[in-house]
Amino acid sequence: MYNVAVSSSSENSNTRLSITRSENEGISMGSQENKNNFNLTSHHQFGKKVSVDVNVNYINNHIINRPYSIDRMINNFTGMIGPFDNGNWYLKKYQTSLGYHAVYGTNQSLTPNENITNSGYRSDIMDFVWNVKANREDEYSDRIIANITTNYEIVKNLKLRSRFATDVTSRKIEDRNRNTVPLLFGNSGSFGFSSYRDNIFYGDLLLTYNKKIMPDLDFTVMGGYTAKEDKTSNESVSTNGGLSTENRFDLSSTVNVLNASGSLGELVSDALIGTINFNYKDYLFLEGNVRRDRYSTMSPNNNTFAYPSLNSSFVFSEALHMPGFINYGKLRGSWGIVGNYPDQYNANIAYNQGTLGVTQKGGSSVLYTTLPTTMGNDGIRPEKKHEIEFGLETRMFNNRVSLDVSYYNAQLRDQILPLTTPISMGASSVLTNIGTLRNSGLEIGLNITAVKAGEFKWQTGINWAMNHNKIEKLTNGQNMLQHVDYDGSAAQLRSYVGQPMGDLYAPPVLKDATGQPIVGSDGCYQLETDPAKMKRVGNVMPIAIGGFFNTFTYKSFTLDAMIDFRIGGYIMPTGINWLTSRGLTKESLNHMDKAHGGLSYYIKVTPDGANSGIATNGITGPHGETVFNDGILLPGNAPDGSKNTNIVGQAYYYDNVYNWGGPQYGGSRYELFMKKNTYYKMRDITFGYDLPKGFANKIGASKLRFSVYGRNLFYIYRNIKNIDGEATVAGSRWIQNVNNAGENPTTRTFGAMLRASF
């Protein structure tokens, strides 16, 4: 990595150019990223009334093989590598000596002596290695972010600011998938490329008038107009049916007619803005705002909305005589309404077009239209968040302690979410203003200069945020909203009126009239099959999130350390539990033998043909039956009401209880899958050194700094041991970040950096 900055200035203008280049290898197996960044900033003053600022940022990126999803290695039983397996074996065997995909059993091969004939291998792991080692994806992107801002003083106290900006992103992806088998045996391999372009144009005009209407009272009024247009295009084309020439990556190598698709998108929004501001003696401030928005994702008959807000602050350290240890203090408060709108085209009601082909000789294709199963809603209203906030900001003890505390209470009205509907209604979901949600919370930021002695300084601090939410109302008077049904009613994510959003429910163990759990004939608990009788296990929202930071400085040396934390909030890492079902986690060692708590038993066949585990202290059963030492006896009653004495084998227990699917498929207990996700993570450690100025000056630099860093390093504590606590993040919506079944883990990064300023 290198960083270069060049600056020049004159009496009325200054210009700065910075260039950054970085390379990152090992994002994932076989992946690499190269990034170049060029930034030009220029300021020009024309007389006393006109100034122009220009900023242009160009980013060029080339990524080879983005991380390939590990989903099939944890979310599929044929992808779980066993404890006696060897990952290096797959790296050697994923392709034959002729460069084709590994061949199994007696399947056709040009190198039959290399066929994998032994059992126990995992085909999904072999496919994963092939995809990341044999195939290649190149992603090229160019992005230009530019803006020009002009300030013009029309007359005294009246100023006009204009700003025009653009953000243009162009991306091209080339996919090269090698032939997996010789052409002699069939068609395989593919080549394709896709292009994406996003053009964002933004502009605003703001007119500001400032006047001192009294000796101690300043008055400012501002009015303006802003507008944004976002246009996207996406096209892709690829071979179809394989490559006609082995590993010839060209569209002309297609066996069948090319696959092609494309889409266009456009989003337009604008707003009128008005602001009035009062400043009394620089310690009492009051500001009122009103904003009128229009959004193209709404129906043209219902796309204009106004949002007011009011903000105030009181710098009491300027207005009042304070104790000597208080250097600065401010109270602030605000009230406002803001809006949120549907995603692009989600609110549209549009038909899909299909074809039945030519139905008669000499005729033309017969077209038909259908409604999509995910319906829009042209009567949708924007979400409106009504929020109040109060805060305290203070610095004390010669600015060695700073504290920032905020409390907020927000009501989200007409929240926009898809409402699940019976498919018999013609759609599986309809975009709806689902109801009203309230959020309230507390945010605290505390920074302390703990030690300041000579040339040594230690600064430490914490950021803490906690939020509580509650559903106040749902559409049409409903009491419950079901967000997700997992694996055939094995679990559900629900929200109830009057309760926080995001409760996880799972089928409970059946209980008899005495309240005892019922153990089935197989020695495992029987489960409730009625989804209406599921039990609440926990809520997915964390109790608190935040971070600790520490900075140590001594002369030219600096050490920074950042720790992130999350407290509480349930997740459901199903993939980890499926690993347990196959004996691939530490938990699955429980009861494996006497040393691990296993009971001794032998198998007795009951008159109805079922097997029953009978406890014993003998070496064999009474009739010479084999004695096993991996037994589990579950507390509870048999279906006939008698105390359970049926011992179940450990392997059967874990395979049955930690498997896939709802109670209609087996005995999987998803309530055991749900766990609190609390962790403390060492996010970042950076050690830096400012080289002597004399050394920097020798190479023409004014400052030279060398640093080494490590990011996403390790967990100090986590209560879920077998996954990255952040690896459940699978999308932008919170309902996508609950269930883990094969997300890629975050990347640990180490690096060194040299920065020079000229």
Residue, then its C-alpha position, 0 to 999 in steps of 0.5 A: m500500500y502507498n499513500v501520496a498527497v500533493s498540495s499547492s496554494s496561492e493567495n486565492s486558491n489551493t489544490r490538493l491531489s492524493i493517490t492511494r493504492s492497496e492490494n489485498e490477497g487472501i480475501s478467500m482461497g484464491s481471491q485477490e483485490n487491487k484498488n486505486n484511489f485518486n482524489l483532487t480537491s480544489h478551492h478558488q476564490f473570485g473576489k470577496k463574493v464568489s468561491v468555487d470548490v471542486n472535488v473529484n474522486y476516482i476509484n478503480n477496483h479489480i477483484i479476482n474471485r470474490p469469496y465463494s459461499i460456504d453454504r453447502m459445507i455447513n447447510n448440507f449433510t453431504g458437505m460436512i467434513g468429518p473429524f477424520d477427513n483431511g482438507n489437504w486431500y481435497l486440494k490435491k484431488y479436486q481435479t485430475s492430472l488432465g485438468y478435469h473435475a475429480v471423477y467418482g466411482t466407475n464414471q467415465s474418465l480419461t484417467p480411470n486410475e485416478n477415479i475416487t473409489n473410496s467412500g467417505y469423501r464429501s462431494d460438496i467440499m470437492d465442488f467448493v474447491w473446484n469452484v474457487k481453484a479451477n474457475r475464475e471471476d474477474e470483477y472490474s469497477d470504475r467509480i467517479i464521485a464529483n461535485i462542484t459547489t459555488n457560494y455567491e454573496i448576492v448582497k450583504n447577508l444574502k447568500l446563494r449556494s449551488r451544488f451539483a454532484t454525480d456518482v457514476t459507477s460502472r462494473k463488469i464481471e467476467d465468469r470463466n468456468r472450466n470444462t468439468v469433463p472432456l467434450l467426448f463425454g458431454n458438454s460442460g463449462s461456461f463463459g459469460f459477462s455482465s455489466y452494471r451501470d449506476n448514474i446518480f445526479y444530484g443538485d441543490l440550490l440554497l438561499t440563505y439570509n442572515k440578520k442581527i435583528m437585536p444586539d444579542l439575537d441573530f436570525t437566519v432563514m434558508g429556503g431551497y430545492t434539491a433533486k436527485e435522479d438515479k438510473t441503473s442498467n444491468e445486462s448479462v449474456s452467457t453461453n448456454g449448454g456448455l462450451s463447444t471448444e474446451n476452455r475457450f472462454d468466448l461467447s462464440s463457444t456456446v453450444n445453444v442459443l446464448n442466454a441473455s437478460g437485462s433490466l433498467g431502473e430509474l428513481v427520481s426524488d426532489a424536495l423543497i426545504g425551508t429553515i428558520n434559525f434563532n441564535y441568542k448570545d451564542y448559547l441559546f439556539l432554536e431552529g425550525n424546519v419543514r421539508r416537502d418530498r416527492y418520490s417516484t417509488m410511490s403512486p403519482n397520485n400519492n407521492t408528495f409529503a411534508y415533514p416538519s422538525l424543531n431543534s433547540s440547544f442550550v449551552f449552559s456553560e456559556a449562560l451560567h456560572m459553572p463550577g471550575f471543573i466543567n469546561y463545557g456543557k450543552l443540553r439539546g432537544s429535538w422533535g421531528i417527522v421523517g419519511n421512508y419509501p418503498d424500494q424501487y418498483n416494489a409498490n408497482i402492480a405490474y404483470n409478467q408476460g410469458t408465451l405459449g409458443v406457436t400453437q398453429k402452423g403459420g401462426s405467431s406466438v401466443l402471449y399471456t400475462t400473469l400477476p407475480t406472487t409478490m404483489g405491490n400496492d399502489g395505495i401504499r403510504p410512506e413510513k413516517k417516523h415521529e421522534i423526540e430526542f434529548g441529549l446532554e454534552t459536556r467536557m470536564f476536568n480540563n477537557r480530560v473527560s467528555l460525556d455525550v448522552s442521548y435519549y430518543n423515543a420514536q414512533l414509526r407509523d405505517q411501517i412498510l413490510p410484505l404481508t404474508t397471504p394465503i396463495s389462494m388469494g392470488a399472491s403469497s405476499v402483498l406490500t402493506n403499511i403493516g402497522t405502528l412500531r415504537n422505538s426508544g433507547l439510550e446512547i452514551g459516549l464517554n471519553i477519558t484521558a486517563v493518564k497524561a504524564g510528560e510525553f505519555k498519554w492514555q485515552t480510553g472510552i466507551n460507546w454504549a447503545m441500547n434500544h427497546n421496541k414495541i409493536e403498538k398496532l397491526t393492519n386490520g386489527q391483527n394481533m400477530l405478524q409472522h415474518v418467517d417460517y423456518d424449515g416446515s414450521a420447525a421454528q417461526l419468527r413472530s411479532y405480537v402487538g404490545q410486545p417487542m418485535g422479533d420473537l423466536y418460537a419453536p414447537p415445545v415438548l409435549k407434556d401429560a396431564t401431570g405436567q411431565p414431558i412425554v418420552g416416545s417409544d424411541g427414547c426421545y421427547q415427543l413434540e407439539t405439532d400444532p404451530a399455534k402452540m409453539k412456545r416463545v424462546g427469546n427475542v432477536m434484538p440485542i440488549a446493548i451494542g457498543g465498543f471500547f477504545n484505548t489509545f496510548t501515545y508516547k513520543s512518536f509511537t501510538l498504539d490503538a486498540m478497539i473492542d466491539f461488543r454485543i450483549g444478548g439477542y437470540i439467533m438460530p445458527t441452524g448450520i452449527n446444530w446440523l453439524t452437531s447431528r453428525g458428531l462434528t462439534k464438541e457438544s456431540l461428544n457428551h454421553m459418547d462413553k462412560a467418561h463423558g457421562g454415557l449410561s450402560y444399557y442393552i437393547k431389548v425388543t418389545p412385543d410391538g417390535a420397538n427397541s427399548g434401552i434397558a439399564t445394566n451394570g453387567i458386561t452383557g445383557p441377561h441373554g448375552e445382549t451387547v452392552f453399550n455405554d453411550g446411553i441417555l435417559l431423558p426425564g419424563n413419562a412414557p405415553d402410558g403415564s409411567k416413568n420413562t426408563n427407555i435409554v436412547g443411544q447417544a448417536y441416535y439422540y443427536d441425529n434425531v434431535y439436531n436434524w432438519g425440519g419440523p415435528q411432522y418430519g422428525g424429532s428436531r428440537y429447534e428450541l435448542f438451536m436458539k441461543k443468546n449471541t453475546y460477544y466481546k471482539m478485538r476489532d482492531i489493533t494498530f501500532g504506528y510510528d512517526l519517522p523523524k522529520g529530517f528523514a521525511n524531508k530527505i525524500g521531499a515529504s513533510k511527514l512520514r508515518f509507518s504503521v502495522y495493523g490487525r483487524n477482526l483479530f479474535y474474540i475475548y469472549r463469546n457464548i456461541k463457540n462455533i461461529d463468528g457472532e457477526a456471520t449471521v448478517a445476510g442482508s439489510r433487513w433485520i429479519q435476514n440476520v437471525n438464522n445462520a446456515g452457511e454465511n461466510p465468516t468475516t476476514r481477519t486482516f493483517g497489514a503494514m502501511l506507509r503514509a507520506s505527506f508532501 
